[in-house]
Amino acid sequence: MGKIGLPLAVQYARKGHTVIGTDINTHTVDLINSRVEPFPGEDQLQEFLTKEVSAGRLVSSLDTAGAVSQSDVVVVVVPLFVDSEAVPEFSAMDSATRAVAAGLKPGTLVSYETTLPVGTTRDRLVPLLETGSGLAAGKDFFVVFSPERVLTGRVFADLRRYPKLVGGIDTESETRGCEFYSQVLDFDERPDLPRPNGVWCLGSVEAAELAKLAETTYRDVNIALANQFASFAEKSGIDFTAVAEACNSQPFSHIHSPGIAVGGHCIPVYPRLYLWNDPSATVVRAAREANAAMPESVVSRVELEFGSLRGIKVVVLGASYRGGVKETAFSGIYATIAALESRGACVSVHDPLYSDSELQDLGFETFHRGDGAAVVIIQADHAEYRDWSPGDVPGVQLVMDGRGISRSQNWGSGILYLAVGQSSQVQHRLN
C-alpha cells in the first residue's frame, strides 16, 4: 500500500470492486482503515480514499495470505531495488510472492506491476507461486506482468492517459489479465496513439517486461544526452536554455532538459535492471554513469565560479528527488551534499515538504527561510522555489539552479545566477 499500490487499490474500488490492500507496515494499514492517506501529495487520493473505505469497498490488512484466499485477482506492487553493484535485490518481491502463494486458490489471476528484469516473472516468480501453492501456473492459476506507467502525484490522471500494457505467461493468462484491467480502468481519448487508448495485450510476459525497461531506459539515455549538451554549452559560453527551447520544437521534440540528477524508484534503477539483462549495452551504461555524475559536476561548477567552498555556508533547496513529491529515494541530495562536504562546505537543507525533525532524521542540517548562506543550489523543483529571492537567503552571492525553476531576475544583477547548461559568460552578458 505504497505510493503506487494504494492509489491502484482505490481505483479498483472506485470501479465497484471489493478490494483488500495489504502491507507489512502496521501504521500504514491503520491509517488507511482510519480513512487517512499515509503520505501527502497524491492528487485526489484523500478524497477517493475516504469515500471507498467509508463505503466498505476498500479495507487494509497485514495478512496477505488471508487476503489472497478471498480474492479473484491479486496485484503485486512491492519495491525492487538494485545494490551498489547494480544487482537486483529480490528479497521483498520474493517474500511477497511467497505470501501470495500461501493463500492462492484455483482460478486466481496474479498480476505483477513492479518493474522487473526481463524473464523474472516466468523464471523466478511463477516457480515460487507454484511451489508455495501446490498449483500449476496456466492451469490452476494465471499470471501476467503489467507495468505501472504513472508518476507519483498524478497517478489517477496517468492511469487514464497511458495505455495499460499486459503480457501473460500464456494466452489464457493474458486474456484474463486484459479483461481485468478493462474492468478497472478508464482511458482518455488519444488520437496521437497508433491504436486506440486502452488495454494493450503484448503477446508475452517478456514483451511487457521489456516495454517498461525500454521506455524508462530511453528516458535515461535522453536525459544524459541533454546533460552532455549542457556541459558542452557551459564550456563554450553558449546559452543552452535557448538551445533546449529550439530543440523542443520538431524534429527534436523529446529532448529533455538537463538537471542535477534524476531520482526516485524509476530512472536510477530501471536502466540498471536492463543492464542486468544486457551487460553489453554500452550506451545505456554510459548514460547512467553520466547522469549519476551530475551532482559532482554541478558542485565542481559552483566551486569554479565561486572559489574555494571551505567554510562557506551552502544551502541545498529540496531534499526530494523531484518537485511536489515527498520522497528521497535515489535523490540527488545525497551526492550533492557529499560533493559539497568533500570540499569543506557547511551544508544545510531546506524542503517545504519535510519538517525539521524529518530532515534531521535523514541526516541533514536544517535551513529556514531567512537564514543566511553564500551559495544556493536548487536540487528539487518545488513550486515554492520559483519565487525565492535574496530576501529569503541573506548574503547569497551565487545561485546554481539545478532544475531551471527559478529566474535570474529573481536574484538581481549583483548575484550570479546559473542554470545547468548556462555558462557564466552568458550570464554576465545577460546582466
C-alpha positions as CSV (number, residue, x, y, z in Angstrom):
1,M,0.0,0.0,0.0
2,G,2.7,2.4,-1.1
3,K,2.6,5.5,-3.3
4,I,1.5,3.4,-6.3
5,G,-0.2,0.4,-4.7
6,L,-2.7,2.5,-2.6
7,P,-3.9,4.6,-5.5
8,L,-4.4,1.4,-7.5
9,A,-6.4,-0.2,-4.8
10,V,-8.6,2.9,-4.5
11,Q,-9.0,3.0,-8.3
12,Y,-10.2,-0.6,-8.4
13,A,-12.6,0.1,-5.5
14,R,-14.0,3.2,-7.4
15,K,-14.9,0.8,-10.2
16,G,-17.2,-1.1,-7.8
17,H,-14.9,-4.0,-6.8
18,T,-14.2,-5.1,-3.2
19,V,-10.5,-4.6,-2.5
20,I,-8.2,-5.7,0.3
21,G,-4.9,-3.7,0.3
22,T,-2.2,-5.5,2.2
23,D,1.1,-4.1,3.6
24,I,3.7,-5.1,6.2
25,N,3.6,-1.7,7.9
26,T,1.1,-1.6,10.7
27,H,0.9,2.2,10.8
28,T,0.1,2.3,7.1
29,V,-2.6,-0.2,7.5
30,D,-4.1,1.6,10.5
31,L,-4.1,4.9,8.7
32,I,-5.9,3.5,5.6
33,N,-8.6,1.9,7.7
34,S,-9.0,5.2,9.5
35,R,-9.6,6.9,6.1
36,V,-6.3,8.8,6.3
37,E,-3.8,8.9,3.4
38,P,-0.4,7.7,4.8
39,F,1.6,10.0,2.5
40,P,0.9,13.5,1.2
41,G,1.0,14.8,-2.3
42,E,-1.2,12.4,-4.4
43,D,-3.9,14.3,-6.2
44,Q,-7.4,13.3,-5.1
45,L,-6.2,10.3,-3.1
46,Q,-7.6,11.6,0.3
47,E,-11.0,12.3,-1.3
48,F,-11.2,8.9,-3.0
49,L,-9.8,7.0,-0.1
50,T,-12.4,8.4,2.4
51,K,-15.2,7.5,0.1
52,E,-14.1,4.0,-0.7
53,V,-13.2,3.0,2.9
54,S,-16.4,4.5,4.2
55,A,-18.4,2.5,1.6
56,G,-16.7,-0.7,2.7
57,R,-15.2,-1.3,-0.8
58,L,-11.6,-0.9,0.5
59,V,-10.0,-2.3,3.6
60,S,-6.4,-2.7,4.5
61,S,-4.8,-5.7,6.2
62,L,-1.4,-7.2,7.4
63,D,-2.5,-10.7,6.3
64,T,-1.5,-11.1,2.7
65,A,-2.2,-14.8,2.5
66,G,-5.6,-14.4,4.1
67,A,-6.5,-11.5,1.7
68,V,-5.3,-13.6,-1.3
69,S,-7.5,-16.5,-0.3
70,Q,-10.6,-14.2,-0.5
71,S,-9.6,-12.7,-3.9
72,D,-10.1,-13.5,-7.6
73,V,-7.3,-11.1,-8.7
74,V,-4.0,-10.3,-6.9
75,V,-2.0,-7.3,-8.0
76,V,1.6,-7.2,-6.6
77,V,3.3,-3.8,-6.3
78,V,6.3,-4.1,-3.9
79,P,9.7,-2.4,-4.3
80,L,12.6,-3.9,-6.2
81,F,15.9,-2.1,-5.8
82,V,19.5,-2.7,-7.0
83,D,22.6,-2.9,-4.8
84,S,25.8,-0.9,-5.3
85,E,26.9,-3.4,-7.9
86,A,23.6,-2.9,-9.9
87,V,22.5,-6.4,-8.9
88,P,18.7,-6.6,-8.4
89,E,17.6,-7.1,-4.7
90,F,14.7,-9.5,-4.9
91,S,14.0,-10.1,-1.2
92,A,10.9,-8.0,-0.9
93,M,9.4,-9.4,-4.1
94,D,10.2,-13.0,-3.2
95,S,8.7,-12.5,0.3
96,A,5.5,-11.0,-1.2
97,T,5.3,-13.8,-3.8
98,R,5.6,-16.5,-1.1
99,A,2.8,-14.8,0.9
100,V,0.6,-14.7,-2.2
101,A,1.4,-18.4,-2.9
102,A,0.3,-19.3,0.7
103,G,-3.2,-18.0,0.0
104,L,-3.5,-18.8,-3.7
105,K,-6.6,-20.7,-4.8
106,P,-7.6,-22.2,-8.2
107,G,-8.8,-19.7,-10.8
108,T,-6.9,-16.7,-9.4
109,L,-5.2,-14.2,-11.6
110,V,-1.9,-12.8,-10.3
111,S,-0.5,-9.6,-11.9
112,Y,2.9,-8.2,-11.2
113,E,3.2,-4.4,-11.7
114,T,6.6,-3.8,-10.2
115,T,9.2,-3.2,-12.9
116,L,11.3,-6.3,-13.3
117,P,14.2,-7.6,-15.4
118,V,13.1,-9.5,-18.5
119,G,12.4,-13.1,-17.6
120,T,11.8,-12.6,-13.9
121,T,8.1,-13.2,-13.9
122,R,8.2,-16.5,-15.7
123,D,11.6,-17.9,-14.5
124,R,11.6,-16.7,-10.9
125,L,8.2,-15.7,-9.6
126,V,6.0,-18.3,-11.2
127,P,8.1,-21.2,-9.7
128,L,7.7,-19.6,-6.3
129,L,3.9,-19.4,-6.7
130,E,3.7,-23.0,-7.9
131,T,5.9,-24.3,-5.1
132,G,4.2,-22.4,-2.4
133,S,0.6,-23.2,-3.5
134,G,1.0,-26.6,-5.0
135,L,-0.9,-25.4,-8.0
136,A,0.1,-25.2,-11.7
137,A,0.5,-21.9,-13.4
138,G,-1.5,-21.6,-16.6
139,K,-3.8,-24.4,-15.5
140,D,-4.9,-23.8,-11.9
141,F,-4.0,-20.1,-11.7
142,F,-2.9,-17.4,-14.2
143,V,-0.1,-14.9,-14.3
144,V,0.6,-11.6,-16.2
145,F,3.0,-8.8,-16.0
146,S,1.5,-5.3,-16.4
147,P,4.0,-2.5,-15.6
148,E,2.8,0.7,-13.8
149,R,3.2,3.7,-16.1
150,V,2.3,6.5,-13.7
151,L,4.1,9.3,-11.8
152,T,3.6,9.8,-8.1
153,G,1.4,12.9,-7.5
154,R,-0.7,12.3,-10.6
155,V,-1.5,8.6,-10.6
156,F,-5.2,8.8,-11.3
157,A,-4.7,11.1,-14.3
158,D,-1.9,8.9,-15.6
159,L,-4.0,5.8,-15.3
160,R,-6.4,7.4,-17.8
161,R,-3.7,8.9,-20.1
162,Y,-1.5,6.0,-20.8
163,P,-2.3,2.6,-22.4
164,K,-2.2,-0.3,-20.0
165,L,0.3,-2.9,-21.2
166,V,-0.4,-6.6,-20.4
167,G,1.7,-9.7,-21.1
168,G,0.9,-13.2,-20.0
169,I,2.8,-16.4,-19.4
170,D,0.3,-18.0,-21.8
171,T,-2.7,-17.0,-23.9
172,E,-5.3,-17.7,-21.2
173,S,-3.4,-15.7,-18.6
174,E,-3.1,-12.7,-21.0
175,T,-6.8,-12.8,-21.9
176,R,-7.8,-12.8,-18.3
177,G,-5.4,-10.0,-17.5
178,C,-6.7,-7.8,-20.3
179,E,-10.3,-8.5,-19.2
180,F,-9.4,-7.5,-15.6
181,Y,-7.7,-4.2,-16.5
182,S,-10.5,-3.3,-18.9
183,Q,-12.9,-3.6,-16.0
184,V,-11.0,-1.4,-13.5
185,L,-9.6,1.4,-15.7
186,D,-11.0,4.2,-17.9
187,F,-9.0,5.8,-20.6
188,D,-8.8,9.3,-22.2
189,E,-9.2,9.7,-26.0
190,R,-5.7,9.7,-27.5
191,P,-5.8,10.3,-31.3
192,D,-2.0,10.7,-31.2
193,L,-1.5,6.9,-30.4
194,P,-1.0,4.3,-33.1
195,R,-4.1,2.4,-31.8
196,P,-7.0,3.3,-29.5
197,N,-6.0,4.1,-25.9
198,G,-6.9,1.3,-23.6
199,V,-5.6,-2.1,-22.6
200,W,-2.9,-3.3,-25.0
201,C,-2.1,-7.1,-25.0
202,L,1.6,-7.5,-25.9
203,G,1.7,-11.2,-26.6
204,S,4.1,-12.4,-23.8
205,V,5.1,-11.6,-20.3
206,E,8.6,-10.9,-21.5
207,A,7.4,-8.3,-24.0
208,A,5.6,-6.4,-21.3
209,E,8.7,-6.6,-19.0
210,L,10.9,-5.2,-21.8
211,A,8.4,-2.5,-22.7
212,K,8.7,-0.9,-19.3
213,L,12.5,-1.2,-19.2
214,A,12.8,0.2,-22.7
215,E,10.7,3.3,-22.2
216,T,12.5,4.2,-18.9
217,T,15.9,3.4,-20.2
218,Y,15.2,5.5,-23.2
219,R,14.4,8.5,-21.0
220,D,17.6,8.0,-19.0
221,V,19.7,8.0,-22.2
222,N,17.8,11.1,-23.5
223,I,18.5,12.9,-20.2
224,A,22.2,12.0,-20.3
225,L,22.4,13.4,-23.8
226,A,20.8,16.7,-22.7
227,N,23.2,16.8,-19.8
228,Q,26.2,16.4,-22.1
229,F,24.9,19.0,-24.5
230,A,24.5,21.3,-21.5
231,S,28.1,20.6,-20.2
232,F,29.5,21.4,-23.7
233,A,27.4,24.6,-23.8
234,E,28.8,25.7,-20.4
235,K,32.4,25.3,-21.6
236,S,31.7,27.0,-24.8
237,G,29.9,30.1,-23.5
238,I,26.6,29.1,-25.1
239,D,23.1,29.6,-23.5
240,F,21.7,26.1,-23.6
241,T,18.4,27.4,-22.3
242,A,17.7,28.8,-25.7
243,V,19.1,25.8,-27.4
244,A,16.8,23.5,-25.4
245,E,13.8,25.5,-26.3
246,A,14.7,25.3,-30.0
247,C,15.3,21.5,-29.8
248,N,11.9,21.0,-28.2
249,S,10.3,22.0,-31.5
250,Q,10.4,19.4,-34.2
251,P,12.4,17.3,-35.0
252,F,13.9,17.0,-31.5
253,S,10.7,17.3,-29.5
254,H,11.6,14.6,-27.0
255,I,14.9,16.0,-25.8
256,H,14.7,16.5,-22.0
257,S,16.0,19.5,-20.1
258,P,19.3,18.9,-18.2
259,G,19.4,18.8,-14.4
260,I,21.4,17.9,-11.3
261,A,20.1,14.3,-11.3
262,V,17.1,12.1,-11.7
263,G,16.0,10.2,-8.7
264,G,13.0,8.2,-7.4
265,H,12.4,4.5,-8.0
266,C,12.5,4.6,-11.8
267,I,15.2,6.4,-13.6
268,P,18.2,5.4,-11.5
269,V,17.1,1.8,-11.0
270,Y,15.4,0.5,-14.2
271,P,18.3,1.1,-16.6
272,R,20.4,-1.0,-14.2
273,L,17.8,-3.7,-14.4
274,Y,18.1,-3.6,-18.1
275,L,21.9,-3.8,-17.8
276,W,21.5,-6.9,-15.7
277,N,19.7,-8.4,-18.7
278,D,22.1,-6.9,-21.3
279,P,25.5,-6.1,-19.8
280,S,26.8,-5.3,-23.3
281,A,24.5,-2.2,-23.6
282,T,27.3,0.3,-23.7
283,V,25.1,3.3,-24.5
284,V,22.8,2.6,-21.5
285,R,25.8,2.2,-19.2
286,A,27.4,5.4,-20.3
287,A,24.1,7.3,-19.9
288,R,23.6,6.0,-16.3
289,E,27.2,7.0,-15.4
290,A,26.7,10.4,-16.9
291,N,23.5,11.1,-15.0
292,A,24.9,9.8,-11.8
293,A,27.8,12.2,-12.1
294,M,25.7,15.3,-12.4
295,P,25.7,16.3,-8.7
296,E,29.5,16.2,-8.6
297,S,29.6,18.1,-11.9
298,V,27.3,20.8,-10.6
299,V,29.3,21.3,-7.4
300,S,32.5,21.5,-9.4
301,R,30.9,24.2,-11.4
302,V,29.9,26.1,-8.2
303,E,33.5,25.8,-7.0
304,L,34.9,27.1,-10.3
305,E,32.6,30.1,-10.3
306,F,32.7,30.9,-6.5
307,G,36.1,29.8,-5.5
308,S,37.0,27.7,-2.5
309,L,34.0,26.4,-0.6
310,R,35.9,25.6,2.6
311,G,33.9,27.0,5.5
312,I,31.3,28.5,3.1
313,K,27.6,28.3,4.0
314,V,25.8,26.5,1.3
315,V,22.0,25.7,1.3
316,V,20.6,23.0,-0.9
317,L,17.0,23.6,-1.7
318,G,15.0,20.4,-2.0
319,A,15.7,17.0,-0.4
320,S,13.0,15.3,-2.6
321,Y,14.0,13.6,-5.8
322,R,11.5,15.9,-7.7
323,G,9.2,18.7,-7.0
324,G,5.9,18.2,-5.2
325,V,6.8,14.6,-4.1
326,K,7.8,13.7,-0.5
327,E,10.4,11.0,-1.4
328,T,14.2,11.0,-1.1
329,A,14.8,7.6,-2.7
330,F,17.8,8.0,-5.0
331,S,17.5,11.7,-4.7
332,G,20.4,13.9,-5.9
333,I,20.5,15.4,-2.5
334,Y,22.9,12.8,-1.1
335,A,25.5,13.0,-3.8
336,T,25.2,16.8,-3.9
337,I,25.9,17.1,-0.1
338,A,28.7,14.6,-0.3
339,A,30.4,16.6,-3.0
340,L,30.0,19.8,-1.1
341,E,31.2,18.4,2.2
342,S,34.3,16.9,0.5
343,R,35.2,20.5,-0.3
344,G,34.7,21.6,3.3
345,A,31.4,23.5,2.8
346,C,29.0,24.0,5.6
347,V,25.8,22.5,4.2
348,S,22.2,22.9,5.3
349,V,19.0,21.7,3.6
350,H,15.5,23.1,3.1
351,D,12.4,21.3,1.8
352,P,8.9,22.6,2.2
353,L,7.5,19.0,2.4
354,Y,9.6,18.0,5.4
355,S,9.7,19.1,9.0
356,D,12.9,19.9,10.8
357,S,12.8,16.6,12.6
358,E,12.3,14.7,9.4
359,L,15.2,16.4,7.7
360,Q,17.4,15.8,10.8
361,D,16.4,12.1,10.8
362,L,17.7,11.9,7.2
363,G,21.0,13.3,8.5
364,F,20.6,16.9,7.2
365,E,21.3,20.2,8.9
366,T,18.1,22.3,8.5
367,F,17.8,25.6,6.8
368,H,15.0,28.1,7.5
369,R,13.8,30.7,5.0
370,G,15.6,33.9,6.0
371,D,18.7,32.2,7.3
372,G,21.9,33.3,5.6
373,A,24.1,31.5,3.1
374,A,26.6,32.4,0.4
375,V,25.6,29.8,-2.1
376,V,22.2,28.4,-3.1
377,I,21.9,25.1,-5.0
378,I,18.3,24.3,-6.2
379,Q,18.2,20.5,-6.2
380,A,14.4,19.8,-6.4
381,D,11.9,21.8,-8.5
382,H,9.4,22.5,-5.8
383,A,7.0,25.2,-6.9
384,E,7.8,27.3,-3.9
385,Y,11.3,27.9,-5.1
386,R,10.1,29.8,-8.2
387,D,9.6,32.9,-6.1
388,W,12.7,32.8,-3.8
389,S,14.9,35.9,-3.9
390,P,17.8,37.4,-1.9
391,G,15.5,38.2,0.9
392,D,15.0,34.5,1.5
393,V,18.7,33.8,1.7
394,P,20.5,36.9,3.1
395,G,24.1,37.1,1.9
396,V,23.7,35.0,-1.1
397,Q,26.3,35.5,-3.8
398,L,25.8,32.6,-6.2
399,V,22.7,30.6,-7.2
400,M,23.1,27.3,-9.0
401,D,19.6,26.3,-10.3
402,G,20.0,22.6,-11.0
403,R,16.3,22.3,-12.1
404,G,15.7,25.5,-14.1
405,I,12.8,26.5,-11.9
406,S,14.0,30.0,-10.9
407,R,14.9,33.1,-12.9
408,S,17.9,35.3,-12.9
409,Q,15.6,38.3,-12.4
410,N,14.5,37.0,-9.0
411,W,18.1,37.3,-7.7
412,G,19.2,40.7,-9.2
413,S,22.3,41.7,-11.1
414,G,24.5,41.6,-8.0
415,I,24.2,37.8,-7.7
416,L,25.5,35.3,-10.1
417,Y,22.6,33.1,-11.2
418,L,23.4,30.0,-13.2
419,A,21.3,27.2,-14.6
420,V,22.7,23.9,-15.7
421,G,23.8,24.4,-19.3
422,Q,24.4,28.2,-18.9
423,S,27.9,29.5,-18.6
424,S,29.0,32.5,-16.6
425,Q,30.0,34.2,-19.8
426,V,26.3,34.1,-20.9
427,Q,25.0,35.2,-17.5
428,H,27.4,38.2,-17.4
429,R,26.3,39.2,-20.9
430,L,22.7,38.9,-19.9
431,N,23.2,41.1,-16.8
